[in-house]
Amino acid sequence: MEHTLLTVAAFAALGAGVAVVAGIGPGVGQGYAAGKGVEAVARQPEAKGTIIQTMLLGQAVAETTGIYGLVIAFVLIGIVRSIIG
């Protein structure tokens, strides 16, 4: 039984690591979106308010993926801590 619990803890820790790596995608996407937003403002300064508003909304939606990954990582680490003791 202990061998099985140790295996579960190992895979939970591995899953937590993978979930943390999921934060890389939103970071890259938000950086790309911010760069394109700056380019758009440079081309059309009069539309600055609309461009920034749309960019921030898109970044907020993209960030949810990273937040979900972080929450899953915390849950899995909690499982590991409860198994290991």
Biopython code that builds the backbone (N, CA, C, O; Angstrom):
import numpy as np
from Bio.PDB.StructureBuilder import StructureBuilder

atoms = [
    (1, "MET", "N", (0.824, -1.199, 0.000)),
    (1, "MET", "CA", (0.000, 0.000, 0.000)),
    (1, "MET", "C", (0.863, 1.256, 0.000)),
    (1, "MET", "O", (0.538, 2.237, -0.669)),
    (2, "GLU", "N", (1.951, 1.227, 0.742)),
    (2, "GLU", "CA", (2.814, 2.405, 0.813)),
    (2, "GLU", "C", (3.453, 2.705, -0.533)),
    (2, "GLU", "O", (3.626, 3.867, -0.899)),
    (3, "HIS", "N", (3.804, 1.652, -1.272)),
    (3, "HIS", "CA", (4.403, 1.855, -2.597)),
    (3, "HIS", "C", (3.417, 2.579, -3.515)),
    (3, "HIS", "O", (3.818, 3.448, -4.290)),
    (4, "THR", "N", (2.152, 2.235, -3.436)),
    (4, "THR", "CA", (1.130, 2.876, -4.266)),
    (4, "THR", "C", (0.966, 4.346, -3.882)),
    (4, "THR", "O", (0.855, 5.200, -4.762)),
    (5, "LEU", "N", (0.948, 4.651, -2.608)),
    (5, "LEU", "CA", (0.812, 6.040, -2.166)),
    (5, "LEU", "C", (2.015, 6.869, -2.584)),
    (5, "LEU", "O", (1.874, 8.035, -2.951)),
    (6, "LEU", "N", (3.189, 6.273, -2.530)),
    (6, "LEU", "CA", (4.392, 6.982, -2.951)),
    (6, "LEU", "C", (4.353, 7.266, -4.449)),
    (6, "LEU", "O", (4.790, 8.326, -4.897)),
    (7, "THR", "N", (3.833, 6.323, -5.216)),
    (7, "THR", "CA", (3.694, 6.531, -6.662)),
    (7, "THR", "C", (2.700, 7.654, -6.946)),
    (7, "THR", "O", (2.939, 8.494, -7.813)),
    (8, "VAL", "N", (1.596, 7.667, -6.221)),
    (8, "VAL", "CA", (0.601, 8.734, -6.389)),
    (8, "VAL", "C", (1.221, 10.086, -6.048)),
    (8, "VAL", "O", (0.999, 11.069, -6.756)),
    (9, "ALA", "N", (1.993, 10.139, -4.975)),
    (9, "ALA", "CA", (2.642, 11.392, -4.584)),
    (9, "ALA", "C", (3.637, 11.841, -5.642)),
    (9, "ALA", "O", (3.730, 13.031, -5.943)),
    (10, "ALA", "N", (4.380, 10.896, -6.206)),
    (10, "ALA", "CA", (5.360, 11.250, -7.241)),
    (10, "ALA", "C", (4.670, 11.811, -8.477)),
    (10, "ALA", "O", (5.114, 12.812, -9.040)),
    (11, "PHE", "N", (3.592, 11.171, -8.897)),
    (11, "PHE", "CA", (2.884, 11.666, -10.079)),
    (11, "PHE", "C", (2.168, 12.986, -9.804)),
    (11, "PHE", "O", (2.037, 13.820, -10.699)),
    (12, "ALA", "N", (1.707, 13.178, -8.571)),
    (12, "ALA", "CA", (1.089, 14.462, -8.222)),
    (12, "ALA", "C", (2.123, 15.575, -8.266)),
    (12, "ALA", "O", (1.832, 16.675, -8.735)),
    (13, "ALA", "N", (3.336, 15.298, -7.779)),
    (13, "ALA", "CA", (4.401, 16.301, -7.839)),
    (13, "ALA", "C", (4.784, 16.595, -9.285)),
    (13, "ALA", "O", (5.021, 17.748, -9.645)),
    (14, "LEU", "N", (4.844, 15.565, -10.107)),
    (14, "LEU", "CA", (5.138, 15.759, -11.530)),
    (14, "LEU", "C", (4.044, 16.596, -12.196)),
    (14, "LEU", "O", (4.338, 17.492, -12.987)),
    (15, "GLY", "N", (2.791, 16.303, -11.877)),
    (15, "GLY", "CA", (1.683, 17.080, -12.429)),
    (15, "GLY", "C", (1.717, 18.532, -11.993)),
    (15, "GLY", "O", (1.365, 19.423, -12.766)),
    (16, "ALA", "N", (2.139, 18.775, -10.756)),
    (16, "ALA", "CA", (2.258, 20.156, -10.274)),
    (16, "ALA", "C", (3.316, 20.905, -11.065)),
    (16, "ALA", "O", (3.133, 22.076, -11.400)),
    (17, "GLY", "N", (4.415, 20.239, -11.363)),
    (17, "GLY", "CA", (5.460, 20.871, -12.178)),
    (17, "GLY", "C", (4.974, 21.200, -13.570)),
    (17, "GLY", "O", (5.269, 22.273, -14.097)),
    (18, "VAL", "N", (4.233, 20.289, -14.169)),
    (18, "VAL", "CA", (3.685, 20.534, -15.507)),
    (18, "VAL", "C", (2.679, 21.679, -15.464)),
    (18, "VAL", "O", (2.629, 22.496, -16.383)),
    (19, "ALA", "N", (1.880, 21.742, -14.404)),
    (19, "ALA", "CA", (0.900, 22.825, -14.279)),
    (19, "ALA", "C", (1.584, 24.177, -14.151)),
    (19, "ALA", "O", (1.078, 25.172, -14.672)),
    (20, "VAL", "N", (2.715, 24.235, -13.474)),
    (20, "VAL", "CA", (3.447, 25.495, -13.348)),
    (20, "VAL", "C", (4.017, 25.907, -14.699)),
    (20, "VAL", "O", (4.039, 27.093, -15.031)),
    (21, "VAL", "N", (4.478, 24.934, -15.477)),
    (21, "VAL", "CA", (5.010, 25.232, -16.812)),
    (21, "VAL", "C", (3.904, 25.807, -17.705)),
    (21, "VAL", "O", (4.192, 26.516, -18.670)),
    (22, "ALA", "N", (2.647, 25.505, -17.386)),
    (22, "ALA", "CA", (1.531, 26.049, -18.163)),
    (22, "ALA", "C", (1.478, 27.568, -18.097)),
    (22, "ALA", "O", (0.827, 28.195, -18.933)),
    (23, "GLY", "N", (2.140, 28.167, -17.133)),
    (23, "GLY", "CA", (2.177, 29.625, -17.026)),
    (23, "GLY", "C", (3.048, 30.292, -18.075)),
    (23, "GLY", "O", (2.970, 31.507, -18.258)),
    (24, "ILE", "N", (3.875, 29.521, -18.766)),
    (24, "ILE", "CA", (4.749, 30.101, -19.788)),
    (24, "ILE", "C", (3.935, 30.601, -20.978)),
    (24, "ILE", "O", (4.205, 31.677, -21.512)),
    (25, "GLY", "N", (2.954, 29.833, -21.386)),
    (25, "GLY", "CA", (2.138, 30.208, -22.553)),
    (25, "GLY", "C", (1.450, 31.551, -22.404)),
    (25, "GLY", "O", (1.579, 32.400, -23.286)),
    (26, "PRO", "N", (0.722, 31.773, -21.315)),
    (26, "PRO", "CA", (0.087, 33.079, -21.144)),
    (26, "PRO", "C", (1.088, 34.222, -21.085)),
    (26, "PRO", "O", (0.804, 35.317, -21.571)),
    (27, "GLY", "N", (2.251, 33.984, -20.498)),
    (27, "GLY", "CA", (3.268, 35.039, -20.433)),
    (27, "GLY", "C", (3.750, 35.450, -21.807)),
    (27, "GLY", "O", (3.886, 36.637, -22.101)),
    (28, "VAL", "N", (4.008, 34.463, -22.646)),
    (28, "VAL", "CA", (4.450, 34.750, -24.015)),
    (28, "VAL", "C", (3.329, 35.436, -24.794)),
    (28, "VAL", "O", (3.567, 36.405, -25.516)),
    (29, "GLY", "N", (2.112, 34.929, -24.644)),
    (29, "GLY", "CA", (0.979, 35.514, -25.361)),
    (29, "GLY", "C", (0.699, 36.947, -24.955)),
    (29, "GLY", "O", (0.388, 37.783, -25.803)),
    (30, "GLN", "N", (0.805, 37.239, -23.673)),
    (30, "GLN", "CA", (0.562, 38.599, -23.210)),
    (30, "GLN", "C", (1.650, 39.548, -23.680)),
    (30, "GLN", "O", (1.371, 40.700, -24.011)),
    (31, "GLY", "N", (2.867, 39.082, -23.711)),
    (31, "GLY", "CA", (3.949, 39.918, -24.232)),
    (31, "GLY", "C", (3.758, 40.235, -25.699)),
    (31, "GLY", "O", (3.989, 41.363, -26.136)),
    (32, "TYR", "N", (3.334, 39.236, -26.460)),
    (32, "TYR", "CA", (3.076, 39.435, -27.882)),
    (32, "TYR", "C", (1.920, 40.415, -28.082)),
    (32, "TYR", "O", (1.995, 41.308, -28.926)),
    (33, "ALA", "N", (0.851, 40.243, -27.300)),
    (33, "ALA", "CA", (-0.305, 41.138, -27.414)),
    (33, "ALA", "C", (0.062, 42.570, -27.041)),
    (33, "ALA", "O", (-0.391, 43.515, -27.687)),
    (34, "ALA", "N", (0.874, 42.734, -26.008)),
    (34, "ALA", "CA", (1.288, 44.081, -25.605)),
    (34, "ALA", "C", (2.123, 44.733, -26.696)),
    (34, "ALA", "O", (1.971, 45.924, -26.970)),
    (35, "GLY", "N", (2.999, 43.962, -27.316)),
    (35, "GLY", "CA", (3.813, 44.496, -28.415)),
    (35, "GLY", "C", (2.962, 44.944, -29.584)),
    (35, "GLY", "O", (3.192, 46.007, -30.160)),
    (36, "LYS", "N", (1.979, 44.133, -29.933)),
    (36, "LYS", "CA", (1.085, 44.500, -31.034)),
    (36, "LYS", "C", (0.210, 45.694, -30.660)),
    (36, "LYS", "O", (-0.123, 46.515, -31.514)),
    (37, "GLY", "N", (-0.162, 45.790, -29.385)),
    (37, "GLY", "CA", (-0.928, 46.950, -28.935)),
    (37, "GLY", "C", (-0.133, 48.235, -29.057)),
    (37, "GLY", "O", (-0.672, 49.266, -29.459)),
    (38, "VAL", "N", (1.142, 48.179, -28.714)),
    (38, "VAL", "CA", (2.009, 49.359, -28.847)),
    (38, "VAL", "C", (2.155, 49.735, -30.315)),
    (38, "VAL", "O", (2.127, 50.916, -30.660)),
    (39, "GLU", "N", (2.310, 48.736, -31.181)),
    (39, "GLU", "CA", (2.402, 49.018, -32.618)),
    (39, "GLU", "C", (1.120, 49.680, -33.129)),
    (39, "GLU", "O", (1.171, 50.613, -33.929)),
    (40, "ALA", "N", (-0.030, 49.185, -32.655)),
    (40, "ALA", "CA", (-1.305, 49.751, -33.100)),
    (40, "ALA", "C", (-1.463, 51.194, -32.627)),
    (40, "ALA", "O", (-1.952, 52.040, -33.376)),
    (41, "VAL", "N", (-1.056, 51.481, -31.395)),
    (41, "VAL", "CA", (-1.141, 52.852, -30.883)),
    (41, "VAL", "C", (-0.192, 53.759, -31.652)),
    (41, "VAL", "O", (-0.510, 54.923, -31.897)),
    (42, "ALA", "N", (0.965, 53.239, -32.033)),
    (42, "ALA", "CA", (1.916, 54.045, -32.806)),
    (42, "ALA", "C", (1.351, 54.387, -34.181)),
    (42, "ALA", "O", (1.596, 55.471, -34.710)),
    (43, "ARG", "N", (0.590, 53.449, -34.757)),
    (43, "ARG", "CA", (0.001, 53.711, -36.073)),
    (43, "ARG", "C", (-1.226, 54.609, -35.985)),
    (43, "ARG", "O", (-1.444, 55.446, -36.861)),
    (44, "GLN", "N", (-2.033, 54.443, -34.931)),
    (44, "GLN", "CA", (-3.270, 55.221, -34.783)),
    (44, "GLN", "C", (-3.365, 55.778, -33.359)),
    (44, "GLN", "O", (-4.075, 55.216, -32.525)),
    (45, "PRO", "N", (-2.670, 56.855, -33.079)),
    (45, "PRO", "CA", (-2.695, 57.405, -31.711)),
    (45, "PRO", "C", (-4.084, 57.851, -31.258)),
    (45, "PRO", "O", (-4.375, 57.848, -30.062)),
    (46, "GLU", "N", (-4.938, 58.232, -32.198)),
    (46, "GLU", "CA", (-6.273, 58.705, -31.810)),
    (46, "GLU", "C", (-7.161, 57.573, -31.287)),
    (46, "GLU", "O", (-8.157, 57.843, -30.615)),
    (47, "ALA", "N", (-6.825, 56.317, -31.580)),
    (47, "ALA", "CA", (-7.616, 55.172, -31.119)),
    (47, "ALA", "C", (-6.991, 54.508, -29.892)),
    (47, "ALA", "O", (-7.262, 53.343, -29.604)),
    (48, "LYS", "N", (-6.166, 55.245, -29.184)),
    (48, "LYS", "CA", (-5.407, 54.686, -28.061)),
    (48, "LYS", "C", (-6.308, 54.046, -27.003)),
    (48, "LYS", "O", (-6.037, 52.933, -26.553)),
    (49, "GLY", "N", (-7.361, 54.730, -26.608)),
    (49, "GLY", "CA", (-8.246, 54.218, -25.558)),
    (49, "GLY", "C", (-8.879, 52.887, -25.916)),
    (49, "GLY", "O", (-8.896, 51.962, -25.104)),
    (50, "THR", "N", (-9.400, 52.790, -27.130)),
    (50, "THR", "CA", (-10.046, 51.558, -27.577)),
    (50, "THR", "C", (-9.038, 50.424, -27.701)),
    (50, "THR", "O", (-9.325, 49.288, -27.324)),
    (51, "ILE", "N", (-7.865, 50.732, -28.225)),
    (51, "ILE", "CA", (-6.838, 49.700, -28.415)),
    (51, "ILE", "C", (-6.384, 49.149, -27.067)),
    (51, "ILE", "O", (-6.288, 47.935, -26.891)),
    (52, "ILE", "N", (-6.109, 50.029, -26.129)),
    (52, "ILE", "CA", (-5.629, 49.580, -24.818)),
    (52, "ILE", "C", (-6.714, 48.804, -24.082)),
    (52, "ILE", "O", (-6.423, 47.805, -23.425)),
    (53, "GLN", "N", (-7.950, 49.250, -24.186)),
    (53, "GLN", "CA", (-9.054, 48.548, -23.526)),
    (53, "GLN", "C", (-9.200, 47.132, -24.075)),
    (53, "GLN", "O", (-9.341, 46.179, -23.309)),
    (54, "THR", "N", (-9.165, 46.994, -25.389)),
    (54, "THR", "CA", (-9.283, 45.679, -26.011)),
    (54, "THR", "C", (-8.088, 44.799, -25.662)),
    (54, "THR", "O", (-8.248, 43.607, -25.397)),
    (55, "MET", "N", (-6.893, 45.383, -25.662)),
    (55, "MET", "CA", (-5.687, 44.626, -25.332)),
    (55, "MET", "C", (-5.743, 44.109, -23.895)),
    (55, "MET", "O", (-5.413, 42.950, -23.644)),
    (56, "LEU", "N", (-6.156, 44.952, -22.953)),
    (56, "LEU", "CA", (-6.218, 44.535, -21.555)),
    (56, "LEU", "C", (-7.271, 43.458, -21.330)),
    (56, "LEU", "O", (-7.061, 42.552, -20.523)),
    (57, "LEU", "N", (-8.393, 43.542, -22.023)),
    (57, "LEU", "CA", (-9.417, 42.508, -21.914)),
    (57, "LEU", "C", (-8.881, 41.172, -22.424)),
    (57, "LEU", "O", (-9.093, 40.133, -21.799)),
    (58, "GLY", "N", (-8.193, 41.205, -23.551)),
    (58, "GLY", "CA", (-7.602, 39.979, -24.093)),
    (58, "GLY", "C", (-6.545, 39.396, -23.175)),
    (58, "GLY", "O", (-6.454, 38.178, -23.026)),
    (59, "GLN", "N", (-5.744, 40.257, -22.555)),
    (59, "GLN", "CA", (-4.721, 39.765, -21.636)),
    (59, "GLN", "C", (-5.342, 39.161, -20.378)),
    (59, "GLN", "O", (-4.822, 38.187, -19.833)),
    (60, "ALA", "N", (-6.438, 39.728, -19.922)),
    (60, "ALA", "CA", (-7.111, 39.172, -18.743)),
    (60, "ALA", "C", (-7.653, 37.781, -19.044)),
    (60, "ALA", "O", (-7.561, 36.882, -18.208)),
    (61, "VAL", "N", (-8.212, 37.603, -20.225)),
    (61, "VAL", "CA", (-8.718, 36.289, -20.619)),
    (61, "VAL", "C", (-7.564, 35.298, -20.754)),
    (61, "VAL", "O", (-7.685, 34.145, -20.339)),
    (62, "ALA", "N", (-6.453, 35.737, -21.326)),
    (62, "ALA", "CA", (-5.297, 34.852, -21.492)),
    (62, "ALA", "C", (-4.689, 34.472, -20.146)),
    (62, "ALA", "O", (-4.156, 33.372, -20.000)),
    (63, "GLU", "N", (-4.760, 35.346, -19.184)),
    (63, "GLU", "CA", (-4.151, 35.083, -17.876)),
    (63, "GLU", "C", (-4.892, 34.001, -17.109)),
    (63, "GLU", "O", (-4.306, 33.353, -16.242)),
    (64, "THR", "N", (-6.172, 33.790, -17.408)),
    (64, "THR", "CA", (-6.928, 32.779, -16.672)),
    (64, "THR", "C", (-6.297, 31.399, -16.823)),
    (64, "THR", "O", (-6.349, 30.599, -15.888)),
    (65, "THR", "N", (-5.706, 31.103, -17.969)),
    (65, "THR", "CA", (-5.055, 29.808, -18.157)),
    (65, "THR", "C", (-3.912, 29.634, -17.165)),
    (65, "THR", "O", (-3.779, 28.576, -16.550)),
    (66, "GLY", "N", (-3.101, 30.650, -17.009)),
    (66, "GLY", "CA", (-2.003, 30.582, -16.053)),
    (66, "GLY", "C", (-2.488, 30.460, -14.622)),
    (66, "GLY", "O", (-1.891, 29.740, -13.821)),
    (67, "ILE", "N", (-3.569, 31.160, -14.292)),
    (67, "ILE", "CA", (-4.114, 31.092, -12.934)),
    (67, "ILE", "C", (-4.663, 29.700, -12.651)),
    (67, "ILE", "O", (-4.463, 29.167, -11.560)),
    (68, "TYR", "N", (-5.357, 29.102, -13.626)),
    (68, "TYR", "CA", (-5.859, 27.737, -13.439)),
    (68, "TYR", "C", (-4.705, 26.763, -13.228)),
    (68, "TYR", "O", (-4.792, 25.872, -12.384)),
    (69, "GLY", "N", (-3.634, 26.926, -13.984)),
    (69, "GLY", "CA", (-2.464, 26.070, -13.804)),
    (69, "GLY", "C", (-1.868, 26.213, -12.415)),
    (69, "GLY", "O", (-1.464, 25.223, -11.806)),
    (70, "LEU", "N", (-1.812, 27.438, -11.912)),
    (70, "LEU", "CA", (-1.274, 27.680, -10.571)),
    (70, "LEU", "C", (-2.162, 27.056, -9.499)),
    (70, "LEU", "O", (-1.657, 26.474, -8.539)),
    (71, "VAL", "N", (-3.475, 27.171, -9.654)),
    (71, "VAL", "CA", (-4.400, 26.577, -8.687)),
    (71, "VAL", "C", (-4.255, 25.057, -8.680)),
    (71, "VAL", "O", (-4.222, 24.436, -7.618)),
    (72, "ILE", "N", (-4.169, 24.466, -9.861)),
    (72, "ILE", "CA", (-3.996, 23.013, -9.949)),
    (72, "ILE", "C", (-2.681, 22.591, -9.301)),
    (72, "ILE", "O", (-2.629, 21.576, -8.606)),
    (73, "ALA", "N", (-1.620, 23.364, -9.524)),
    (73, "ALA", "CA", (-0.333, 23.047, -8.901)),
    (73, "ALA", "C", (-0.445, 23.083, -7.378)),
    (73, "ALA", "O", (0.086, 22.202, -6.702)),
    (74, "PHE", "N", (-1.127, 24.085, -6.832)),
    (74, "PHE", "CA", (-1.295, 24.161, -5.379)),
    (74, "PHE", "C", (-2.087, 22.967, -4.846)),
    (74, "PHE", "O", (-1.748, 22.413, -3.801)),
    (75, "VAL", "N", (-3.138, 22.573, -5.562)),
    (75, "VAL", "CA", (-3.941, 21.425, -5.132)),
    (75, "VAL", "C", (-3.097, 20.154, -5.136)),
    (75, "VAL", "O", (-3.140, 19.369, -4.189)),
    (76, "LEU", "N", (-2.329, 19.956, -6.206)),
    (76, "LEU", "CA", (-1.503, 18.749, -6.289)),
    (76, "LEU", "C", (-0.407, 18.734, -5.225)),
    (76, "LEU", "O", (-0.108, 17.684, -4.658)),
    (77, "ILE", "N", (0.187, 19.883, -4.956)),
    (77, "ILE", "CA", (1.198, 19.941, -3.895)),
    (77, "ILE", "C", (0.555, 19.659, -2.535)),
    (77, "ILE", "O", (1.180, 19.039, -1.675)),
    (78, "GLY", "N", (-0.669, 20.102, -2.336)),
    (78, "GLY", "CA", (-1.388, 19.773, -1.103)),
    (78, "GLY", "C", (-1.609, 18.277, -0.962)),
    (78, "GLY", "O", (-1.508, 17.729, 0.135)),
    (79, "ILE", "N", (-1.912, 17.617, -2.075)),
    (79, "ILE", "CA", (-2.075, 16.161, -2.056)),
    (79, "ILE", "C", (-0.756, 15.487, -1.697)),
    (79, "ILE", "O", (-0.722, 14.558, -0.890)),
    (80, "VAL", "N", (0.326, 15.963, -2.302)),
    (80, "VAL", "CA", (1.643, 15.384, -2.006)),
    (80, "VAL", "C", (1.980, 15.558, -0.530)),
    (80, "VAL", "O", (2.459, 14.625, 0.114)),
    (81, "ARG", "N", (1.731, 16.743, 0.003)),
    (81, "ARG", "CA", (2.054, 16.994, 1.420)),
    (81, "ARG", "C", (1.216, 16.127, 2.347)),
    (81, "ARG", "O", (1.703, 15.686, 3.388)),
    (82, "SER", "N", (-0.045, 15.875, 1.982)),
    (82, "SER", "CA", (-0.883, 15.036, 2.839)),
    (82, "SER", "C", (-0.462, 13.568, 2.762)),
    (82, "SER", "O", (-0.602, 12.834, 3.740)),
    (83, "ILE", "N", (0.052, 13.135, 1.610)),
    (83, "ILE", "CA", (0.491, 11.742, 1.477)),
    (83, "ILE", "C", (1.832, 11.530, 2.168)),
    (83, "ILE", "O", (2.012, 10.572, 2.920)),
    (84, "ILE", "N", (2.771, 12.436, 1.904)),
    (84, "ILE", "CA", (4.116, 12.286, 2.463)),
    (84, "ILE", "C", (4.102, 12.523, 3.976)),
    (84, "ILE", "O", (4.803, 11.848, 4.730)),
    (85, "GLY", "N", (3.303, 13.482, 4.397)),
    (85, "GLY", "CA", (3.143, 13.674, 5.828)),
    (85, "GLY", "C", (3.803, 14.858, 6.363)),
    (85, "GLY", "O", (3.730, 15.114, 7.565)),
]
sb = StructureBuilder()
sb.init_structure("model")
sb.init_model(0)
sb.init_chain("A")
sb.init_seg("    ")
for serial, (resi, resn, name, xyz) in enumerate(atoms, 1):
    if name == "N":
        sb.init_residue(resn, " ", resi, " ")
    sb.init_atom(name, np.array(xyz, "f"), 0.0, 1.0, " ", f" {name:<3s}", serial, name[0])
structure = sb.get_structure()
